[in-house]
Amino acid sequence: MVQLRTVLVPADNSGARRLRVIGIPHFSKRNVVGLGIIVKCTVDGAQPLGVVKDSQVVDVVVVRTRKETRRKDGSYIRFDNNAGVVVDKTGNPVGTRVFGPIPHEVREAGFGRIASLAQEIV
């Protein structure tokens, strides 16, 4: 679960070093979100030759959370860190590579391009 001011690790090669959540669009009453949801983030530190720049506001898909998520079969999945992938307005990733495992909930949420770039689907 991710809420306002949560720091996310970028799971792609867009050039961001840290991502800080500043907004949860389309959810006026919710203050936490889980896997496969787009949140507004600001870039806290960026690589000089990266696609994104420092202090830029970007859309990010949450792909890993430390809080466990219950699956339909009754099992739970959790990760070591909170991570996200920077996407453009159409939902396609800005970077060309996605690092680390990606849960299949992200593919079910409609982000098949992120799932296809991932090293591993769990």
Phi, psi and omega in degrees: 000136183238137179229185181299143179070011175287139178266125179253146173271131178289133181256023180218181182255042180283344178109355178281147176257325175215150178233129179246127183288127179240353180192151177239092183292153175069005177233090185284328183261345182271141175240003173224148178225164182242211185289141174081014180254141178273131176234158175271132180227160170247147183274119176258091182089132180218153176287146186298327183258015182282168179287319180267154181248164181297138179068015177280142177269125185228161172267137183226135174266127178285120183245342176216140176226149178284331177284133183294150179239132181275134178264169184294333180277001177098351179277166179240148176229137175212159185235174182279339183215169173265123184224156179214162178242128179287129180236162175269190184294335181271354179096005177271143182293145179284320179281172181256352179225149176236127185258148175082173180287146179236128179287154181289350174297331178291319177294319179294335179281357176103015180250063181294330179293322177294318180295325180287332178276347185288152176288323187212137175251126178244000000 
